[in-house]
Amino acid sequence: MPVPVVVQQYPNDFQIHTTFLRHGDVPADDCVPIFYADRTIVVDSIVYGVSEVDATEDIELIHASTPDATTGTSIQTAVSSLASLGTVTPTVSSTNNEIASGRWIIAKFSDGVDSAHVTIQIRFRSQIA
Protein backbone atom coordinates (compact mmCIF):
# COMPACT_ATOMS: atom_id res chain seq x y z
CA MET A 1 0.00 0.00 0.00
CA PRO A 2 1.44 3.41 -0.95
CA VAL A 3 2.51 5.74 1.83
CA PRO A 4 1.17 9.32 1.59
CA VAL A 5 3.82 11.85 0.58
CA VAL A 6 4.41 14.57 3.17
CA VAL A 7 4.00 18.17 2.02
CA GLN A 8 7.71 18.92 2.36
CA GLN A 9 8.44 16.41 -0.43
CA TYR A 10 6.12 18.00 -3.01
CA PRO A 11 7.69 19.94 -5.84
CA ASN A 12 6.92 23.64 -6.09
CA ASP A 13 3.32 24.38 -7.01
CA PHE A 14 2.15 26.88 -9.59
CA GLN A 15 -1.61 26.41 -9.61
CA ILE A 16 -4.99 27.96 -10.24
CA HIS A 17 -7.88 27.35 -7.86
CA THR A 18 -11.43 28.17 -8.98
CA THR A 19 -14.59 28.33 -6.88
CA PHE A 20 -18.14 29.22 -7.99
CA LEU A 21 -20.53 30.74 -5.43
CA ARG A 22 -24.20 31.47 -5.97
CA HIS A 23 -26.07 33.71 -3.59
CA GLY A 24 -27.52 30.71 -1.74
CA ASP A 25 -24.02 29.38 -0.97
CA VAL A 26 -23.10 32.30 1.29
CA PRO A 27 -24.05 31.93 4.98
CA ALA A 28 -25.42 34.68 7.23
CA ASP A 29 -21.94 35.63 8.51
CA ASP A 30 -20.96 36.57 4.92
CA CYS A 31 -17.77 34.45 4.92
CA VAL A 32 -17.04 31.32 2.89
CA PRO A 33 -13.80 29.32 3.33
CA ILE A 34 -12.53 28.44 -0.14
CA PHE A 35 -8.95 27.23 0.20
CA TYR A 36 -6.65 25.70 2.85
CA ALA A 37 -2.91 26.35 2.58
CA ASP A 38 -1.18 23.06 3.43
CA ARG A 39 2.14 24.86 2.99
CA THR A 40 3.14 28.50 2.66
CA ILE A 41 1.89 29.94 -0.64
CA VAL A 42 1.96 33.27 -2.44
CA VAL A 43 -1.18 34.57 -4.16
CA ASP A 44 -0.19 36.18 -7.45
CA SER A 45 -3.61 37.05 -8.87
CA ILE A 46 -7.30 37.10 -8.08
CA VAL A 47 -10.07 37.29 -10.68
CA TYR A 48 -13.80 37.51 -10.02
CA GLY A 49 -16.27 36.59 -12.75
CA VAL A 50 -19.64 38.16 -11.98
CA SER A 51 -22.50 36.39 -13.79
CA GLU A 52 -25.36 37.79 -11.66
CA VAL A 53 -24.93 41.22 -10.09
CA ASP A 54 -25.79 42.54 -6.65
CA ALA A 55 -25.56 46.33 -6.71
CA THR A 56 -24.88 46.60 -2.96
CA GLU A 57 -22.40 43.73 -2.58
CA ASP A 58 -18.62 43.87 -2.24
CA ILE A 59 -16.17 40.99 -1.93
CA GLU A 60 -12.61 40.56 -0.74
CA LEU A 61 -10.34 37.61 -0.11
CA ILE A 62 -8.88 37.41 3.38
CA HIS A 63 -6.72 34.84 5.12
CA ALA A 64 -7.27 33.64 8.67
CA SER A 65 -6.27 30.82 11.00
CA THR A 66 -9.67 29.08 11.09
CA PRO A 67 -12.25 28.28 8.38
CA ASP A 68 -15.05 29.90 10.39
CA ALA A 69 -13.27 33.25 10.81
CA THR A 70 -15.19 36.40 9.90
CA THR A 71 -12.16 38.70 10.07
CA GLY A 72 -8.62 38.32 8.81
CA THR A 73 -5.90 39.86 6.69
CA SER A 74 -7.03 41.15 3.30
CA ILE A 75 -5.12 39.76 0.31
CA GLN A 76 -6.42 42.65 -1.83
CA THR A 77 -5.58 46.35 -1.63
CA ALA A 78 -9.33 47.23 -1.68
CA VAL A 79 -12.69 45.46 -1.76
CA SER A 80 -14.23 44.63 -5.14
CA SER A 81 -17.76 45.53 -6.16
CA LEU A 82 -20.17 42.93 -7.56
CA ALA A 83 -22.41 45.63 -9.06
CA SER A 84 -21.50 44.96 -12.71
CA LEU A 85 -21.43 41.89 -14.92
CA GLY A 86 -18.07 40.73 -16.17
CA THR A 87 -14.51 40.31 -15.00
CA VAL A 88 -13.23 42.06 -11.89
CA THR A 89 -9.48 41.97 -11.24
CA PRO A 90 -8.50 43.43 -7.88
CA THR A 91 -4.97 44.49 -7.05
CA VAL A 92 -3.24 41.91 -4.86
CA SER A 93 -1.49 43.36 -1.81
CA SER A 94 2.23 42.73 -2.15
CA THR A 95 2.58 42.85 1.64
CA ASN A 96 -0.32 40.50 2.51
CA ASN A 97 -0.21 37.93 -0.29
CA GLU A 98 2.00 35.38 1.47
CA ILE A 99 -0.30 32.87 3.15
CA ALA A 100 1.36 30.84 5.90
CA SER A 101 0.91 27.09 6.14
CA GLY A 102 -2.23 26.18 8.06
CA ARG A 103 -4.20 29.30 7.14
CA TRP A 104 -7.49 29.55 5.24
CA ILE A 105 -8.38 31.80 2.32
CA ILE A 106 -11.91 33.08 2.87
CA ALA A 107 -14.27 34.96 0.56
CA LYS A 108 -15.70 37.78 2.67
CA PHE A 109 -18.84 39.48 1.39
CA SER A 110 -20.02 42.89 2.60
CA ASP A 111 -23.67 42.37 3.44
CA GLY A 112 -25.19 38.97 2.81
CA VAL A 113 -25.28 37.96 -0.82
CA ASP A 114 -28.83 38.52 -2.02
CA SER A 115 -28.48 37.87 -5.75
CA ALA A 116 -24.83 37.71 -6.84
CA HIS A 117 -23.29 34.73 -8.61
CA VAL A 118 -19.51 34.91 -8.74
CA THR A 119 -16.62 32.73 -9.81
CA ILE A 120 -13.41 33.25 -7.85
CA GLN A 121 -10.09 32.32 -9.46
CA ILE A 122 -6.85 32.42 -7.47
CA ARG A 123 -3.44 31.89 -9.05
CA PHE A 124 -0.85 30.91 -6.48
CA ARG A 125 2.59 29.37 -6.07
CA SER A 126 4.54 27.71 -3.31
CA GLN A 127 7.91 28.96 -4.53
CA ILE A 128 8.41 32.08 -2.43
CA ALA A 129 11.36 33.70 -4.23
C-alpha positions as CSV (number, residue, x, y, z in Angstrom):
1,M,0.0,0.0,0.0
2,P,1.4,3.4,-1.0
3,V,2.5,5.7,1.8
4,P,1.2,9.3,1.6
5,V,3.8,11.8,0.6
6,V,4.4,14.6,3.2
7,V,4.0,18.2,2.0
8,Q,7.7,18.9,2.4
9,Q,8.4,16.4,-0.4
10,Y,6.1,18.0,-3.0
11,P,7.7,19.9,-5.8
12,N,6.9,23.6,-6.1
13,D,3.3,24.4,-7.0
14,F,2.2,26.9,-9.6
15,Q,-1.6,26.4,-9.6
16,I,-5.0,28.0,-10.2
17,H,-7.9,27.4,-7.9
18,T,-11.4,28.2,-9.0
19,T,-14.6,28.3,-6.9
20,F,-18.1,29.2,-8.0
21,L,-20.5,30.7,-5.4
22,R,-24.2,31.5,-6.0
23,H,-26.1,33.7,-3.6
24,G,-27.5,30.7,-1.7
25,D,-24.0,29.4,-1.0
26,V,-23.1,32.3,1.3
27,P,-24.1,31.9,5.0
28,A,-25.4,34.7,7.2
29,D,-21.9,35.6,8.5
30,D,-21.0,36.6,4.9
31,C,-17.8,34.5,4.9
32,V,-17.0,31.3,2.9
33,P,-13.8,29.3,3.3
34,I,-12.5,28.4,-0.1
35,F,-8.9,27.2,0.2
36,Y,-6.7,25.7,2.8
37,A,-2.9,26.3,2.6
38,D,-1.2,23.1,3.4
39,R,2.1,24.9,3.0
40,T,3.1,28.5,2.7
41,I,1.9,29.9,-0.6
42,V,2.0,33.3,-2.4
43,V,-1.2,34.6,-4.2
44,D,-0.2,36.2,-7.5
45,S,-3.6,37.0,-8.9
46,I,-7.3,37.1,-8.1
47,V,-10.1,37.3,-10.7
48,Y,-13.8,37.5,-10.0
49,G,-16.3,36.6,-12.7
50,V,-19.6,38.2,-12.0
51,S,-22.5,36.4,-13.8
52,E,-25.4,37.8,-11.7
53,V,-24.9,41.2,-10.1
54,D,-25.8,42.5,-6.7
55,A,-25.6,46.3,-6.7
56,T,-24.9,46.6,-3.0
57,E,-22.4,43.7,-2.6
58,D,-18.6,43.9,-2.2
59,I,-16.2,41.0,-1.9
60,E,-12.6,40.6,-0.7
61,L,-10.3,37.6,-0.1
62,I,-8.9,37.4,3.4
63,H,-6.7,34.8,5.1
64,A,-7.3,33.6,8.7
65,S,-6.3,30.8,11.0
66,T,-9.7,29.1,11.1
67,P,-12.2,28.3,8.4
68,D,-15.0,29.9,10.4
69,A,-13.3,33.3,10.8
70,T,-15.2,36.4,9.9
71,T,-12.2,38.7,10.1
72,G,-8.6,38.3,8.8
73,T,-5.9,39.9,6.7
74,S,-7.0,41.1,3.3
75,I,-5.1,39.8,0.3
76,Q,-6.4,42.6,-1.8
77,T,-5.6,46.4,-1.6
78,A,-9.3,47.2,-1.7
79,V,-12.7,45.5,-1.8
80,S,-14.2,44.6,-5.1
81,S,-17.8,45.5,-6.2
82,L,-20.2,42.9,-7.6
83,A,-22.4,45.6,-9.1
84,S,-21.5,45.0,-12.7
85,L,-21.4,41.9,-14.9
86,G,-18.1,40.7,-16.2
87,T,-14.5,40.3,-15.0
88,V,-13.2,42.1,-11.9
89,T,-9.5,42.0,-11.2
90,P,-8.5,43.4,-7.9
91,T,-5.0,44.5,-7.1
92,V,-3.2,41.9,-4.9
93,S,-1.5,43.4,-1.8
94,S,2.2,42.7,-2.1
95,T,2.6,42.9,1.6
96,N,-0.3,40.5,2.5
97,N,-0.2,37.9,-0.3
98,E,2.0,35.4,1.5
99,I,-0.3,32.9,3.2
100,A,1.4,30.8,5.9
101,S,0.9,27.1,6.1
102,G,-2.2,26.2,8.1
103,R,-4.2,29.3,7.1
104,W,-7.5,29.6,5.2
105,I,-8.4,31.8,2.3
106,I,-11.9,33.1,2.9
107,A,-14.3,35.0,0.6
108,K,-15.7,37.8,2.7
109,F,-18.8,39.5,1.4
110,S,-20.0,42.9,2.6
111,D,-23.7,42.4,3.4
112,G,-25.2,39.0,2.8
113,V,-25.3,38.0,-0.8
114,D,-28.8,38.5,-2.0
115,S,-28.5,37.9,-5.7
116,A,-24.8,37.7,-6.8
117,H,-23.3,34.7,-8.6
118,V,-19.5,34.9,-8.7
119,T,-16.6,32.7,-9.8
120,I,-13.4,33.2,-7.8
121,Q,-10.1,32.3,-9.5
122,I,-6.9,32.4,-7.5
123,R,-3.4,31.9,-9.1
124,F,-0.9,30.9,-6.5
125,R,2.6,29.4,-6.1
126,S,4.5,27.7,-3.3
127,Q,7.9,29.0,-4.5
128,I,8.4,32.1,-2.4
129,A,11.4,33.7,-4.2
